[in-house]
Amino acid sequence: MAIPLAKKRPTLETERLVLRPFERGDAPRVQQLAGDRAIAATTLKVPDPYEDGLAEKWIATHTKRFEKGQEIVFAFALQRIHAYHFRHNPASGRVLQKIGMQHEGRLRQHVKKWGQFVDNELYSILRSEFDAAP
């Protein structure tokens, strides 16, 4: 009986962007970002509190979920970055503006949060804008 080989999660590269699998070394940054209560309050799947070790556990699920054909999760390495915030949370928009992101538009009733459809505001920053920032 042949033993099936594990599928390798891909890295996708273009001239302007690299999407790669999350690695264990990414866990501290994930923990830092996801551990902020304000983040959990304005996202669909981030729990609060975001306990120590949860980032490592989350990253460890990626290979199995990919092999089962359920999901593929990427970390981005270069070029255009975008972010969303709920319309009813303008403080998040101010944070995105402070780091140099520009408002691109509104996605009306884009996600369902706690049983209600809510609008998302879309922001982005280009690599050239990021590189030119002081």
C-alpha atoms as a printed R data frame, in Angstrom:
    type eleno elety resid chain resno       x      y      z
1   ATOM     1    CA   MET     A     1   0.000  0.000  0.000
2   ATOM     2    CA   ALA     A     2   1.390  3.389 -1.008
3   ATOM     3    CA   ILE     A     3   1.519  6.119  1.603
4   ATOM     4    CA   PRO     A     4   0.156  9.382  0.202
5   ATOM     5    CA   LEU     A     5   2.635 12.229  0.179
6   ATOM     6    CA   ALA     A     6   1.676 15.389  1.985
7   ATOM     7    CA   LYS     A     7   0.833 18.278 -0.297
8   ATOM     8    CA   LYS     A     8   3.156 21.218  0.050
9   ATOM     9    CA   ARG     A     9   1.497 24.552  0.624
10  ATOM    10    CA   PRO     A    10   2.469 26.841 -2.232
11  ATOM    11    CA   THR     A    11   4.159 30.199 -2.295
12  ATOM    12    CA   LEU     A    12   2.662 32.479 -4.924
13  ATOM    13    CA   GLU     A    13   4.923 35.097 -6.441
14  ATOM    14    CA   THR     A    14   4.314 37.873 -8.912
15  ATOM    15    CA   GLU     A    15   6.427 40.869 -9.772
16  ATOM    16    CA   ARG     A    16   4.588 42.907 -7.132
17  ATOM    17    CA   LEU     A    17   3.549 40.402 -4.489
18  ATOM    18    CA   VAL     A    18   4.657 37.328 -2.565
19  ATOM    19    CA   LEU     A    19   2.062 35.240 -0.725
20  ATOM    20    CA   ARG     A    20   3.652 32.553  1.402
21  ATOM    21    CA   PRO     A    21   2.511 30.054  3.999
22  ATOM    22    CA   PHE     A    22   2.608 31.246  7.585
23  ATOM    23    CA   GLU     A    23   5.603 29.919  9.493
24  ATOM    24    CA   ARG     A    24   6.076 29.255 13.193
25  ATOM    25    CA   GLY     A    25   8.288 32.337 13.352
26  ATOM    26    CA   ASP     A    26   5.298 34.496 12.393
27  ATOM    27    CA   ALA     A    27   3.514 33.594 15.641
28  ATOM    28    CA   PRO     A    28   4.836 36.482 17.791
29  ATOM    29    CA   ARG     A    29   3.563 39.078 15.309
30  ATOM    30    CA   VAL     A    30   0.217 37.290 14.933
31  ATOM    31    CA   GLN     A    31  -0.039 37.149 18.735
32  ATOM    32    CA   GLN     A    32   0.749 40.848 19.014
33  ATOM    33    CA   LEU     A    33  -1.832 41.898 16.465
34  ATOM    34    CA   ALA     A    34  -4.580 39.458 17.422
35  ATOM    35    CA   GLY     A    35  -4.029 39.992 21.152
36  ATOM    36    CA   ASP     A    36  -5.336 43.536 20.986
37  ATOM    37    CA   ARG     A    37  -8.906 43.553 22.372
38  ATOM    38    CA   ALA     A    38  -9.840 46.311 19.953
39  ATOM    39    CA   ILE     A    39  -8.927 43.959 17.100
40  ATOM    40    CA   ALA     A    40 -11.044 41.126 18.492
41  ATOM    41    CA   ALA     A    41 -14.011 43.440 18.962
42  ATOM    42    CA   THR     A    42 -13.993 44.445 15.323
43  ATOM    43    CA   THR     A    43 -13.256 41.146 13.569
44  ATOM    44    CA   LEU     A    44 -15.238 38.022 12.859
45  ATOM    45    CA   LYS     A    45 -13.012 35.219 14.116
46  ATOM    46    CA   VAL     A    46 -10.458 36.608 16.564
47  ATOM    47    CA   PRO     A    47 -11.268 35.574 20.154
48  ATOM    48    CA   ASP     A    48 -10.763 37.701 23.217
49  ATOM    49    CA   PRO     A    49  -8.707 37.072 25.158
50  ATOM    50    CA   TYR     A    50  -6.217 35.847 22.561
51  ATOM    51    CA   GLU     A    51  -4.330 33.491 24.827
52  ATOM    52    CA   ASP     A    52  -0.601 32.787 24.634
53  ATOM    53    CA   GLY     A    53   0.137 29.929 22.269
54  ATOM    54    CA   LEU     A    54  -3.014 30.439 20.226
55  ATOM    55    CA   ALA     A    55  -1.093 31.889 17.264
56  ATOM    56    CA   GLU     A    56   1.149 28.821 17.141
57  ATOM    57    CA   LYS     A    57  -1.897 26.534 17.301
58  ATOM    58    CA   TRP     A    58  -3.620 28.493 14.525
59  ATOM    59    CA   ILE     A    59  -0.549 28.348 12.288
60  ATOM    60    CA   ALA     A    60  -0.222 24.599 12.968
61  ATOM    61    CA   THR     A    61  -3.725 23.991 11.563
62  ATOM    62    CA   HIS     A    62  -2.853 25.379  8.148
63  ATOM    63    CA   THR     A    63  -1.118 22.303  6.699
64  ATOM    64    CA   LYS     A    64  -3.893 19.845  7.623
65  ATOM    65    CA   ARG     A    65  -6.642 22.152  6.401
66  ATOM    66    CA   PHE     A    66  -4.768 22.634  3.122
67  ATOM    67    CA   GLU     A    67  -4.186 18.895  2.689
68  ATOM    68    CA   LYS     A    68  -7.898 18.253  3.243
69  ATOM    69    CA   GLY     A    69  -8.763 20.870  0.608
70  ATOM    70    CA   GLN     A    70 -10.565 22.997  3.196
71  ATOM    71    CA   GLU     A    71  -8.536 26.180  3.298
72  ATOM    72    CA   ILE     A    72  -5.303 27.868  2.358
73  ATOM    73    CA   VAL     A    73  -4.000 30.788  4.391
74  ATOM    74    CA   PHE     A    74  -1.237 33.091  3.192
75  ATOM    75    CA   ALA     A    75   1.000 35.689  4.766
76  ATOM    76    CA   PHE     A    76   1.831 38.512  2.388
77  ATOM    77    CA   ALA     A    77   5.401 39.588  1.955
78  ATOM    78    CA   LEU     A    78   5.438 42.475 -0.635
79  ATOM    79    CA   GLN     A    79   3.467 45.023 -2.454
80  ATOM    80    CA   ARG     A    80  -0.112 46.478 -2.160
81  ATOM    81    CA   ILE     A    81  -1.646 45.969  1.331
82  ATOM    82    CA   HIS     A    82  -5.304 46.483  2.083
83  ATOM    83    CA   ALA     A    83  -7.361 46.416  5.236
84  ATOM    84    CA   TYR     A    84 -10.980 46.706  6.212
85  ATOM    85    CA   HIS     A    85 -12.774 48.031  9.237
86  ATOM    86    CA   PHE     A    86 -16.402 48.004 10.223
87  ATOM    87    CA   ARG     A    87 -18.126 51.256  9.308
88  ATOM    88    CA   HIS     A    88 -19.400 51.603 12.881
89  ATOM    89    CA   ASN     A    89 -15.778 51.639 14.117
90  ATOM    90    CA   PRO     A    90 -14.283 54.860 12.702
91  ATOM    91    CA   ALA     A    91 -11.394 54.744 15.195
92  ATOM    92    CA   SER     A    92  -9.933 51.852 13.191
93  ATOM    93    CA   GLY     A    93 -10.112 54.011 10.074
94  ATOM    94    CA   ARG     A    94  -8.156 56.732 11.832
95  ATOM    95    CA   VAL     A    95  -5.463 54.179 12.736
96  ATOM    96    CA   LEU     A    96  -5.227 53.059  9.110
97  ATOM    97    CA   GLN     A    97  -4.946 56.683  7.971
98  ATOM    98    CA   LYS     A    98  -2.206 57.369 10.522
99  ATOM    99    CA   ILE     A    99  -0.068 54.578  9.054
100 ATOM   100    CA   GLY     A   100  -0.469 56.036  5.566
101 ATOM   101    CA   MET     A   101  -3.341 54.008  4.167
102 ATOM   102    CA   GLN     A   102  -5.896 55.680  1.917
103 ATOM   103    CA   HIS     A   103  -9.643 55.140  1.934
104 ATOM   104    CA   GLU     A   104 -10.787 53.391 -1.241
105 ATOM   105    CA   GLY     A   105 -14.470 52.820 -0.625
106 ATOM   106    CA   ARG     A   106 -17.257 51.104  1.241
107 ATOM   107    CA   LEU     A   107 -18.403 47.508  0.845
108 ATOM   108    CA   ARG     A   108 -22.060 47.678  1.814
109 ATOM   109    CA   GLN     A   109 -23.410 44.889  4.032
110 ATOM   110    CA   HIS     A   110 -20.248 42.942  3.242
111 ATOM   111    CA   VAL     A   111 -20.034 40.684  6.308
112 ATOM   112    CA   LYS     A   112 -22.340 39.264  8.921
113 ATOM   113    CA   LYS     A   113 -21.340 40.070 12.507
114 ATOM   114    CA   TRP     A   114 -23.466 38.863 15.405
115 ATOM   115    CA   GLY     A   115 -26.490 38.252 13.202
116 ATOM   116    CA   GLN     A   116 -26.413 41.565 11.330
117 ATOM   117    CA   PHE     A   117 -24.897 42.524  8.010
118 ATOM   118    CA   VAL     A   118 -22.462 45.410  8.395
119 ATOM   119    CA   ASP     A   119 -20.575 47.679  6.032
120 ATOM   120    CA   ASN     A   120 -16.802 47.478  5.676
121 ATOM   121    CA   GLU     A   121 -14.585 50.417  4.825
122 ATOM   122    CA   LEU     A   122 -11.642 49.551  2.562
123 ATOM   123    CA   TYR     A   123  -8.187 51.145  2.879
124 ATOM   124    CA   SER     A   124  -4.917 50.417  1.096
125 ATOM   125    CA   ILE     A   125  -1.309 51.476  0.744
126 ATOM   126    CA   LEU     A   126   0.961 50.814 -2.210
127 ATOM   127    CA   ARG     A   127   4.557 49.708 -1.809
128 ATOM   128    CA   SER     A   128   5.767 52.954 -3.381
129 ATOM   129    CA   GLU     A   129   3.735 54.956 -0.857
130 ATOM   130    CA   PHE     A   130   5.020 52.838  2.016
131 ATOM   131    CA   ASP     A   131   8.632 53.190  0.867
132 ATOM   132    CA   ALA     A   132   8.248 56.971  0.523
133 ATOM   133    CA   ALA     A   133   6.768 57.419  4.007
134 ATOM   134    CA   PRO     A   134   9.017 59.149  6.595
